[in-house]
Amino acid sequence: MKAIPCNEEWFCRHSRTDEPPIPVRIPDDAMLREPHGARSSGGANVGWFDGRDYSYTKTLTLSEQDLSGALLLEFEGVFAPFHQQSIFVKIPAANGLPLY
């Protein structure tokens, strides 16, 4: 099996806004870019940060050879204690390759 590191060229943005995404390298903690202080709604429980929901996106370009076998996506450290995490993979149909 061939491993392809995918830490570079990710984009992060607030999930419920039209703000443009910013380039990031994974691992990344978007909340650390948020304002923080004693008036934080979560107080000490969230380290005085005003956290929000964030979306991370990345485009992978795979060769025909990469697509000739099974693909395994492995994510480590996906964490959000109060919300569910979701990972969506969009695969455009190309060259009649079957999708399972």
C-alpha positions in Angstrom: 0.0 0.0 0.0 1.3 3.4 -0.9 0.8 6.2 1.7 0.3 9.7 0.4 0.7 12.4 3.2 -2.0 15.0 2.9 -1.1 17.6 5.6 -0.5 20.4 3.2 -2.8 22.6 1.1 -5.9 22.4 3.3 -8.4 25.3 3.6 -10.3 26.3 6.7 -13.3 28.6 7.2 -16.2 29.2 9.5 -18.9 26.8 8.5 -21.9 29.2 8.7 -20.4 32.3 7.0 -19.5 33.4 3.5 -16.0 34.3 4.6 -13.3 33.1 2.3 -11.3 30.1 3.5 -7.7 30.5 4.6 -4.9 28.1 3.7 -3.7 25.9 6.6 -1.5 22.9 7.3 -3.0 20.0 9.2 -3.0 19.5 12.2 -4.7 22.9 12.7 -6.8 24.3 15.5 -9.0 27.0 14.0 -10.3 28.0 17.4 -6.9 29.4 18.3 -7.4 32.2 15.8 -10.6 33.3 17.5 -10.8 36.1 20.0 -10.6 35.0 23.6 -11.0 36.5 27.0 -13.0 36.6 30.2 -16.2 37.3 28.3 -16.1 34.1 26.4 -19.5 32.3 26.5 -17.9 29.1 27.5 -15.6 30.6 30.1 -12.8 28.5 31.5 -14.4 25.4 30.1 -13.2 26.3 26.6 -10.0 28.1 27.6 -11.7 31.5 27.3 -12.0 31.0 23.5 -15.1 31.8 21.5 -15.2 28.7 19.4 -17.3 28.2 16.3 -18.0 25.4 13.7 -15.3 25.1 11.1 -15.0 23.4 7.7 -11.8 22.0 6.3 -11.5 21.2 2.6 -8.8 19.7 0.4 -8.7 18.6 -3.2 -6.7 15.5 -4.0 -5.6 14.8 -7.5 -5.1 11.1 -8.1 -3.6 9.4 -11.1 -5.1 6.5 -13.0 -2.7 4.2 -11.2 -3.8 5.5 -7.8 -7.4 4.8 -8.9 -6.6 1.2 -10.1 -7.0 -0.3 -6.6 -8.7 0.2 -3.3 -8.3 3.6 -1.6 -8.1 4.1 2.2 -8.5 7.5 3.8 -7.2 7.6 7.3 -7.8 10.6 9.6 -6.1 10.9 12.9 -7.0 13.3 15.7 -10.4 14.4 14.4 -11.9 15.8 17.6 -14.7 18.0 18.7 -16.1 17.2 22.1 -19.6 18.7 21.8 -20.4 18.2 18.2 -20.3 15.4 15.7 -17.6 15.3 13.1 -18.5 14.6 9.5 -16.2 13.8 6.7 -17.6 14.0 3.1 -15.7 12.7 0.1 -16.8 13.8 -3.3 -15.6 11.6 -6.1 -16.4 12.8 -9.6 -17.2 10.0 -12.0 -14.2 9.7 -14.4 -13.5 7.2 -17.2 -16.3 4.9 -16.2 -14.6 3.8 -13.0 -16.9 2.0 -10.6 -17.6 3.5 -7.2 -18.3 1.2 -4.3 
